[in-house]
Amino acid sequence: MNLQKEPYLTFRVGGRMCAVPVKNVIEVAESSSINPLPGAPTFVAGIKKFRQEIVPIVDSMLRLSIPKVPSNDVPNKYAIMFEINTPNGAKKFGALVDKVLNVVDLNDNDIKTLDSADSSLAGAAFVKGVLIADEGHFIYILTPENFFNNQELQRIEQVMPDDSLENPN
């Protein structure tokens, strides 16, 4: 039984509340200056220059198959910038979200696993589980390392521009 708490960043995307481990988060950035990335998987919104690197940006609503719902949040206003470990080493990417909320401390006992009948997210492979908040809302706990399978990572790497060709501005 793991009673050690770990911090998670909570956010909203498409009217759903989600959370990711803070250990994977580099920073939260504005979602401006995203350029298309031809040939990338459809859930990749494009690329963005981040700390002198070019990184892919994921459209979280597409990746998690979340339907658009009316909301007061500005869609895709922020990009949460992540670093994950892959078979080819550490990789950075961003994920578009509508609103960043706060950091909560959770332990594994707080997170309930989903059976396939309970999950309305087609991207359930990226969902570690859910937390039922005090208000009765679900908070989907996401695992950033599972956002991409090996084939998707290879496809993204094949179409990414070479950093050395980029203008330093």
N, C-alpha and C positions, 0 to 999 in steps of 0.2 A: 504494500500500500504506500503510495507516494503522497506525502502530505506537504512536501516542499512546494511553495507557491512560485509561480513564474509570471512575469508581467506580459500582458497582451494588449496590443493597440486595437481599439474598437473603432469601427467606421460603418457608414451606410453606403450601400450601392443598390440602386434600383428598388429602394424601399425596404431592403433586407439589412439587418444588422449582422455584421461579421467581425471577426477578430483574428489577429495573427500574432505569433510570438514576437515580442519586441526585439529579441536577439537577432532576428532576420532583417529588421527595419534599419535602413541607413538614415533616412530622413523623409519628411513629407514635403513635396514640392508643388508649385503651381503646375497645372497641366498644359501650359502654353508651349509653343514651339515644337509641336510633334509633327514630324514629317512622315509621309507614307513610306512603306517598305514593301515594294512589289515582290511577289513571290512568297511572302510570309504566310503562315497559317491565318485563316480569316479572323481569329480572335486577337491577332496582333494589330493594334491600332496604328502603330508606326514606330519611329525611333526618335530619341531625344538625346541631346548632348547633356551629359551629367558629369560634372567634375572631370572635364577633359576626356571623357569616354563617351562613346556612342552606345546607348543601351536600348533594347526593345521595350516597348510599352504595351502592356496587355489591356484590352478592353474587358474589364472584370464582368460586366453584364453578359457579354458574349461568351466568355470563357466558362462562366458558371451557369449559363443558360437561364438567366433571370429575365423574366418578361418586364417590359417597361410599364411602370405604374405612375399615376400622377403623384407628384411630390413637390414640396416646397424647396427641396435641396436643388442646387445647381448641378445638372448632370456632368459627370466627368471633370469636376472642378479641380481635383487634386490628383497627384500621382504619388503613391507610396512607393518609395525606392527601396528595393530589397537586394540582399546578397544571399545566394543559396549555394550549397555544395552540389556539384553534379559529377558524373563520372569523368568529365574533362576538366575538373577543377572548379574554383569559385566563379560564379557568374552573377552579374548585376542585371536587374530588370525593374521596370516600374509597372504598377497596376493602377488604372484609373478608378477613382472612387468619387462619390458625390459629396460626402461630408466626413471629416475625421472627428471622432467624439472624444474619447479619453483612454487612459490606461487603467486596466483592471488586473488584479492579481488573482490567478486561478491555480488550482492544483488538479491533477488528473481525475480526482474524485468528483470535482465540480462538473466535469465534461461528460455528458452522456453520449454513448454511441448511437448512431442512427441505423435502423434497419431500412432496407430499400423501400419499404412501404411508407415510411415516415418522411422520406426526403423528397422535397419538391425540387431540389436542385439536381439537374441532370449531371452536373459536375461533382457528384457525390464522392468521387475518388479524391478530390481536393479537400474534402470535409473530414476533419478528425472526429468531429462530433458536434453536439450542441450544448449550450448552456441555457437554462430556462431562467430568464431574468425575473426580478421581483415583480415586474409589471405583467408577467406572463408571456412576454415576447421571447422568441428564440433568438439567440446569438449564435450564428454558425461559426465554428472554430475551424479556420483554414490552415492548411499546411503548405507554405510557399514552395517547398521542395517538390511537391507533387503537382504544381501548376503545369509542368511540361513532362511528357514522356521522352525517351531517348530519341525517337524518330522526329518529334517536333523540335527538340533542341538542335538536332543536326540540320534540319531544314532552315531554322532561323539563322544558325551560324553560316550556312551556305549563302544566304541572301544579304547578310549584314555587310555594310560597306567597310572598307579597310580604314581604320582610324588614321593611318598615316596620310591618307589622301584628303583628310578633312582640313578645311580652313580653320586656323586656330581662333578665329573670332567668335 
